[in-house]
């Protein structure tokens, strides 16, 4: 049996590892066969599969053809293949109308919905969103490692999945959501690099380049074992590169995950020295004075780096805002479970009591979420550490007291036994996010576009390198 207890289409097609060619079994992360990709696609339950999609290229495809093309494209990306092999049968796909350009898709249990705007894009864009949402769905089915030798038997223990366990403390519930999104956003970054998309972040590309140089050197003398069969020099060179790129992916993704989990104010310090001069402290936290942007007299490179940092600050705050909302939903779930209520059918009175009494009174909150560290959360971060082979450690993933109100604890000395001041935290994060969004729209984007136009005119070409994360 391969990779128990993972129940995936790929492993159901390959129940006998002894039948696999010896050389393939010793290769890192080979491509899936056409038969395997088709079997994964055939396992999808597609709502309205023949719906016509007008692509930005001018051609028309059906929704099922868009998904199949995206799946085939994903098979070209090494990091995507690690997830394709884990896809369980029975995932449902649908399309939703979404005008918010920040939402390309979402997943819920065994359903994935892609936005009507996203499915019109070329296959590489659809593929990256598809794999991102598939990764969320896979972890809710079975949270396991990323097997780089897919045809070798692996015993991964008992079935275990990602969920909002009832044993989590309030801080752990928020951190669990942030960790999941940190990993899946890092996955998107890595896929964007592997696809060499126009959305590629220069900052992430530099990170990949740094790690590749050291891992390429590390594997430059690698040789297959005698038991792996006969290899040509070309096959050996290809495998050396594959191994170097795999470890580069792990290192680059975990770097991004660690950065994603940092308080937003730490990101501001990554700005160029001139830009850091305009970092100020206000009652709601640390901000950048956008009104002084022009007076800084930044070079184009410094401006681009400043833009990149501010983008990442917005992403950081946006996900922390989501984590606050998720905490409210988590407490709502615990409240309804305790009082044997249907959380989807609360009466007006029950909902009023929950919002105005239970969630704001310390004595009532203490009766809901546990006040000691959870064994479930410990297992989650240990499994995540194993998945990324120790490139990110459990100590990097634990909830922490953050300065400047990212988390607000009533008891600062014992964070594991503390309650989060939801109202104040949410209001603060929302105010910070609004401040940065307004500054970007009013000052940063107009100034950046002006400088980009001037630069392109002087070079007699249009600069299209810079795209939002």
N, C-alpha and C positions, 0 to 999 in steps of 0.2 A: 504494500500500500504506500502511496506517495503522500507525504505531507499531511498525515492525520492530525487533527480532525477536519482539515480544510475541505469543504465540499464545493469544488469549482468545476466549471465545464472543462478546463484544460486538464486537470488531473483525472477526471472521469474518462477522458479520452486516452490517458496514458497510465493505465492501472498496473502495467507490467514493465518495470524499469529494465529488466534483463533483455527486453526486445529492442532497446535503443542502442544505436551505434556507439561504440566505445569512445570515439573521438568527440562526438556531440556531447556525451555525458561529462566530458572534461572541459568543455568550453563554458566560459562565463556568459550567461544571459544571451543565448542564441535567439534568433528571430523565431516567432511562432510560424508554423506552416500555414498554407492557405486553408487547409482542412480545419485546423484549430481555430483560426480567425472566423471562418464561416460558421463553425459550431457555436462559438461564443455569440455571434450575431443572431443565429437562429434561435438561441435561447431567450432573446429579448422579447418582451411583450410590448409591441409598439402601438400606441393609440393613434388611430388614423394614419397608418403607415404610408398611404398613397397621397397624402396631402401635398399639394404642389408648393415648392419653395422657389421663389425667384432670387437667385444668387446675385451678389454684387457684380459678378463677372458678366451678367446678362443672360446666362443660361438658366434653365429650369430643371430642378430635380425633385424627386419625391422625398419625403422625410426619411423613409427607410434607406434610400440611396445616400442621403447626406450622412446618416449614422454609419453606414457600412464604409463609406469613403474615409470618414474620420477614424474609424477603427483600424483600417488598413494603414492609414498614415501613422497612427500611434505605434504600430508595430515597427516602424522605422526608428523610433526613439528608444534608446536603451533603458532609460529609467521608467518609461511608460510600460515596457514589456514586463517589468517586475510586478506590476499591478494587473496587467491583462490576464496573467495566469491565475489570478486569485478570484476572478469574477464568478460569482455563483449564478446558477440558472434562475430565471424568473424575475429579472429586473424589468420594471415597467418604464417606458419612456413617453413623455408628452411634451407639448410646446405650450408656453404661456406668453401672454402679451406683457412686455415690460419696457417702459420708457426710461427707467433709471439706468444710465449707462454703467453704473457700478455693479449691476446684477446681470451676469451672463447665464446663470443657471442655479439651481438649488436641488437638494436631495432630501427626501423624507422617507425613512424606513426603506422599502424596496422600490421606491419610485424616484426617477430623475426627470426633472423638467428643464429644458433648455429654452432660453428666451427666443422669441420670434426674430429679434434683431441678430442674435448670435448665429442662428442656423443659416443665415444668408451669407455668411462669410466663407472664405476659402477653407479647405479641409484642415489645414494646420491650426487655424484658430479654433475651429470646432473641436478638433482632437484634444487640444489642451484643456478646454472646459470639460469635455467629456471625461477625460481621465481624472481630473480634479474631483468631479462629482462621483465618479465610480469609486475613487479611493475612500470618500466619506461612506459610501454605501457598503463597501467591502468590510470596513472596520466595524460596522454595526452588525455584520453577519458573523465575522470571525477575525479577531485582531491577532494577526500572526506576523512572522518575520518576512523579510524579502529574500526569497530563495534564489541565489545567484547561480546555482547549479540545479536547474529545474527538474532534470530527469534523474536525480539521485534521491533515494529514499531519505526522508527526514521525519523524525518523530517530534512533533511540536507540542505534545502534551494534550491536556483537555481543552475542549472548546471554551473560548473566552472572547467576549465582544465588548465594544465601546458602548457605554450607556451612562446616563445620569443616575448612578447608584444612589440608593436611599441612605447609604452610609457616609456620604460625602459631607464635609463641613462646608460652610458658605464659601470660604476662600478657595477650597478645593474645587467646588462646582464651577466657579468662575475660571480658575486656572485650567481645568480640564478643557473647557471650551477654547481658551486661548492657545493651549498646546495643540489641540486638534487643528485649529486654523493655522497655527504657525507651521505645522508640518505640511498641510495641504497647499498653503501659499508658497512654501519653499519648493514643493513639487512642481507647481506651475512655473516658478522661476527657472527651475532646472530644465523643464520641458521647453520653455521659451528659448533657452540657450541652445539646447540640442537641435531645435528646429531652425535656429538662426533667424528668428522672427524679427520684424521691424519693431516689435514691442520690447526687445531686449534692453535691459537696464545696463548702462555702461559700468555701473558699480558692481553688479553681479558678474559681468563678464570679466572684470579685473580679478575678482575673487577666484573664479574658475581657472583663469590663466595661472594664477599663483600656485594653486593646488596641483594643477596638471604638471607643472614643471617638476615638482618634487616627486610626484608619484610616477611620472614617466621615467625618471631616473631610477626610482626604486625597482621598477619592473623591467628595466632595460636588459637584464641578464636572465630573465625567467625562462625556464625550459620545461616542457611537459615531462611527466614521469614516464618511466619505461612501460608502465601498465596502460598508458593512455594511447598506445598505438603509434603508427608512424606519422610524423608531421613534416610538411615541407617548410622551408624557411619563411615563405610568405605567410603560411598559416601561423607560424610561431610569432612573427612580427605583428600580425593582426591581433592575436590573442594578448600579446604584451600591451598593445594599445587599449584593448577592451578592458583589461584589468586596471590599467592606469586611469581610464575614464570612469570606471565604476567607483573607485575610491575617491576620485576627484568629486564625483557627484555627491557622495556621502559627506565629505568635508564641506563642500560648498553649501549644501542644503542645511546642514546643522549649524553652520555659521549664521545663515539667514534666520534659522529658528531661534537661536540665542538672541539675535538682535531684535526679532519680533517680540520677544518676551520682555525686553528691557522697558523701563519707564520711558515715556516719550521725551522727557527732558534730556536723557542721555544721548538720544539721537541728535539733538540740536548741537551738541558739542562736536559732532562730526563735520560741521560746516567749515568752510575755509576760514582762516584766521580773521580776515576782514569782516566777514559776515557775523562771526561770533561776537564782535563788538556791539552788535545790536540785539543781543539776547538780554532780556530784562525780566525782573521778577515783579509780578502784579498779584493782587489778592487771590486770583484763581489759580496761579501757578506761574511757570516759566513760559515766556512767549518771545517771539521774534518781532522786532519793530519794523513792519513792512513799509511804513511811511518813509523810512530813511533809506530804502533800498537803492534808489538812484544815487544818493550822495556817497555810497560806499565805493563807487568807481571800480566795480569788479571787472576782471577780465571775463571773456565769454566762458572760459573753462570754469572759473570760480562761480559764475552765475549758474551754469548748468549743474554744478555740484550742489549749490544752495537749493536749487529747484528740486533736485533729487532727494535731498534730506527732508525738505518740507513735505514732499509727496509721502515719504515714509512716516513722517509724524502724523499726517492725516490718516493713513492706514492704521497706525498704532492706536490712535484715539478712537477711530471708528469701531474697531474690534473690541476695545475696552468698553465702549458704550453698549455694544451687543452683549458683552459678558454681563453687564449690569442687568440688562433686560432678561437674559437667560436665568440669572439668579432669582429674579422675581417669579418666573415661570416654575423654577425648581421648587421654591417655597410654596407656591400655589399647589403644586403637585403633592407635596408632603402634607399640606393642610387638608386637602381633599381626601387623601388616603387615610389620614388620622380620623377624620370625621365621616368616613364612608360616603363621600359625595362624588358625583360625576363632575370632574373638573371642566368638562365641555358643556355642562348644562346647569351651571350655578344660577340660583335665583338672584334677582336684583339685590335682595337683602343679604344673602350669603356673600355675594361679591363685594358689597359695601363693607361688611364686617371684616372681610379679608384685607381689603385695601386700607381701611381707616383705623383698624384696631390691631389685627394680628401682625401686619407687616411693619408697623411703626412702634409697637410696644416691645421693649426688650424682654420682659417677662414672658410674653407670648412667643416671640421668636425663639427663645431658648428651648421651647418645648418641641420645636420642629427639627431643624437640622442638628446632627450630632455636634458635640463640642470637642471631640478629640480626633486626631488624625486617622484617616480611613485606610484600612487594609486594601480596599479596592484601588484607591488612588496610588498607593505604594506599588501595587502590581502593575498599574498602567504605566507609570514612569519607568519602572524596571523593564517592562516589555519594550517600551519605546527606546530605551538605552540599548537593549539587545538588537532591536531592528536596525539601528544605525551603528552597530558594532562599537559602541563606546565613544563615538565621535561627539555625542552629547551625553552628559552624565546626569544622574538623578538629581544631583545638587543644583544643576542648572534649571531644573524644571519645577522645583517646589514653589508654592506661593510665598510671596515676601511682602513685608511692609514697605510700600513705596512712599517716598517723600512727595509732596505736592499733590496729595489727594487722589492718586490713582486708586488706591484702596484706602478706606477710612476704617480704622478699628476703634472700638470703644476701649479695648484693653490693648495698648501698644506693647506691653511687656510679655503678653502671652497670645500671640496671633492665632495659634491653633485653637484657642478657646474663646476667641473673640467674635463679635458680630460686626458685620459691615454696615456702615451708615449708608443705606441704599440711596435715600433721597438726596443727601448732600453729595455723595460720590457721583451719582448720575447727573445731577445738575452741574457739577464742576466739569466733568468730562464733556458733557454736551456744550457747555459754554466755551471750553477750550477748542473743541472741534469747530464750532461756529466761527470763532475768532480766526482760526487758521484758514478755513474755507473762504471766508470773506477777504482775508488778506491775499490769498492766492488769486481770487477772481478780480479784485480791485487793483492790486499792485503788481503781483509777481507775473501773472500770465501776460498782461499787456506789455510790461517792460521786457519780458523774455522774448515775446514775439517781435517786438520792435528791434531788439538786438539781433535776433535770428535773421530778420529780413535784411538788416543792414549788412550782416555778415555774408548772407547768400548773394546779395547784390554785388558786394566787393569781390566775391569769388566767382560771380556769374553763374551761380547754381543755387538751388533750394536745399537747405539743410532739413532732412527728414529723420535725423538720427534720434531726436528726443521725443519720446512718447511716454505718457503717464504710466506708472506701474498699475 
